[in-house]
Amino acid sequence: MTTIHLYLASTMHQATPITATTPAAWVVILRYADHQKALNDAGYGHTETQLTLSALIEALTTLKRHDLPVHVHTTTEIVATIISEQRYLTWRQNDWQLPDDEQDNLTQWQQLVPLIEAYPDLQVTYHPVDDPTMTTATTTLTAVMTKL
């Protein structure tokens, strides 16, 4: 059975305080068999986590088949960890009580969880930005950022 691969890259602002004028973007490269499609969006004032969640919501919404395995590759470690460890299950059980550092993303997590659950064979892997696996996504992200 062929796996759908989603390669997500988003702007990282670790050393920069984010303001309403801070440029930000995300890119998803969808690959299935010999088909490839790119999705992206850009704007201002978004955190890396917000961007990655937006990208994942858009990508999973775009997919038409729920019967195939989906492998998400992301450069955002916290999102990969939360999904892999299924922390969102506890959040939902506790009436969406998220840690303070994730409160800004509550609406996105609430949107994403049903999408994740629609794919019974979903796997998430974190990759550093310089990992060759992520080259197409990070190169595309750079191109999107130059248009801001």
C-alpha positions as CSV (number, residue, x, y, z in Angstrom):
1,M,0.0,0.0,0.0
2,T,1.4,3.4,-1.0
3,T,1.9,6.0,1.7
4,I,0.9,9.7,1.4
5,H,3.9,11.8,2.5
6,L,3.4,15.4,3.8
7,Y,6.6,17.5,4.1
8,L,5.8,20.6,6.3
9,A,8.2,23.5,6.7
10,S,7.5,26.8,8.4
11,T,9.3,30.0,9.3
12,M,11.2,29.7,12.5
13,H,11.4,32.8,14.8
14,Q,13.4,31.4,17.7
15,A,15.7,34.4,18.1
16,T,13.3,37.1,17.0
17,P,10.4,38.6,19.0
18,I,7.2,38.2,16.8
19,T,5.3,41.3,16.0
20,A,2.4,42.1,13.7
21,T,5.0,42.9,11.0
22,T,7.2,39.8,11.3
23,P,7.0,37.9,8.0
24,A,6.0,34.3,8.2
25,A,5.1,31.4,5.9
26,W,4.4,27.7,5.7
27,V,4.8,25.1,2.9
28,V,3.5,21.6,2.5
29,I,4.7,19.3,-0.2
30,L,2.3,16.4,-0.7
31,R,3.6,13.3,-2.3
32,Y,1.7,10.2,-3.3
33,A,3.2,7.6,-5.6
34,D,4.4,9.7,-8.6
35,H,2.2,12.7,-7.8
36,Q,3.3,15.8,-6.1
37,K,1.5,19.0,-5.0
38,A,2.7,22.1,-3.1
39,L,0.5,24.2,-0.8
40,N,1.7,27.4,0.9
41,D,0.5,30.5,2.6
42,A,2.3,33.6,4.0
43,G,1.5,36.5,6.2
44,Y,2.8,38.3,9.2
45,G,2.9,37.9,12.9
46,H,2.6,34.1,13.3
47,T,4.6,31.7,15.4
48,E,6.2,28.6,14.0
49,T,3.7,26.4,15.9
50,Q,0.7,28.4,14.5
51,L,2.2,28.1,11.0
52,T,2.7,24.4,11.3
53,L,-0.7,23.7,12.6
54,S,-2.2,25.8,9.8
55,A,-0.2,23.8,7.2
56,L,-1.2,20.5,8.7
57,I,-4.9,21.5,8.8
58,E,-4.8,22.6,5.2
59,A,-2.9,19.5,4.1
60,L,-5.2,17.0,5.8
61,T,-8.3,18.8,4.6
62,T,-6.9,18.6,1.0
63,L,-6.4,14.8,1.1
64,K,-9.2,12.8,-0.5
65,R,-8.3,9.3,0.7
66,H,-8.5,8.3,4.3
67,D,-7.7,4.6,3.7
68,L,-4.0,5.1,3.1
69,P,-1.2,5.6,5.6
70,V,-0.2,9.2,6.0
71,H,3.4,10.1,7.1
72,V,3.9,13.7,8.2
73,H,7.4,15.1,8.1
74,T,7.8,18.4,9.9
75,T,10.5,20.8,11.0
76,T,8.5,21.8,14.1
77,E,9.5,19.5,16.9
78,I,6.8,20.5,19.4
79,V,4.0,19.7,17.0
80,A,5.5,16.3,16.1
81,T,5.9,15.5,19.8
82,I,2.4,16.5,20.8
83,I,0.8,14.4,17.9
84,S,3.1,11.4,18.4
85,E,2.5,11.3,22.1
86,Q,-1.2,12.0,21.6
87,R,-1.2,14.8,24.2
88,Y,-4.3,16.2,22.6
89,L,-6.4,13.3,23.9
90,T,-5.7,14.5,27.5
91,W,-6.4,18.1,26.5
92,R,-9.8,17.1,25.1
93,Q,-10.6,14.9,28.1
94,N,-9.8,17.9,30.4
95,D,-12.1,20.3,28.4
96,W,-9.2,21.6,26.3
97,Q,-7.0,22.7,29.2
98,L,-3.7,23.3,27.3
99,P,-0.4,24.3,28.9
100,D,0.0,28.0,29.0
101,D,2.5,28.1,26.1
102,E,0.0,26.4,23.8
103,Q,-3.1,28.4,24.7
104,D,-2.7,30.7,21.7
105,N,-3.1,27.6,19.5
106,L,-6.3,26.2,21.1
107,T,-8.6,26.8,18.1
108,Q,-6.1,25.2,15.7
109,W,-5.7,22.1,17.9
110,Q,-9.5,21.8,18.2
111,Q,-9.7,21.9,14.4
112,L,-6.8,19.6,13.9
113,V,-7.7,16.7,16.2
114,P,-10.7,15.5,14.2
115,L,-8.6,15.6,11.1
116,I,-5.9,13.5,12.7
117,E,-8.4,11.0,13.9
118,A,-9.8,10.7,10.4
119,Y,-6.5,9.1,9.4
120,P,-6.1,5.9,11.5
121,D,-2.6,5.2,10.1
122,L,-1.0,8.7,10.6
123,Q,2.6,8.9,11.6
124,V,4.6,12.1,12.4
125,T,8.3,12.5,12.3
126,Y,10.4,15.6,13.3
127,H,13.3,16.5,11.0
128,P,15.8,19.3,11.5
129,V,15.6,22.0,8.9
130,D,18.9,20.9,7.3
131,D,17.8,17.2,7.0
132,P,18.0,16.3,3.3
133,T,14.5,14.8,3.6
134,M,13.2,18.3,3.9
135,T,15.1,19.9,1.1
136,T,12.2,20.5,-1.3
137,A,10.0,21.9,1.5
138,T,12.6,24.2,2.9
139,T,13.7,25.4,-0.6
140,T,10.0,26.2,-1.5
141,L,9.6,28.0,1.9
142,T,12.6,30.2,1.0
143,A,11.0,31.1,-2.3
144,V,7.6,31.9,-0.6
145,M,9.4,34.1,1.9
146,T,11.2,36.1,-0.8
147,K,7.7,37.2,-2.1
148,L,6.7,38.8,1.2
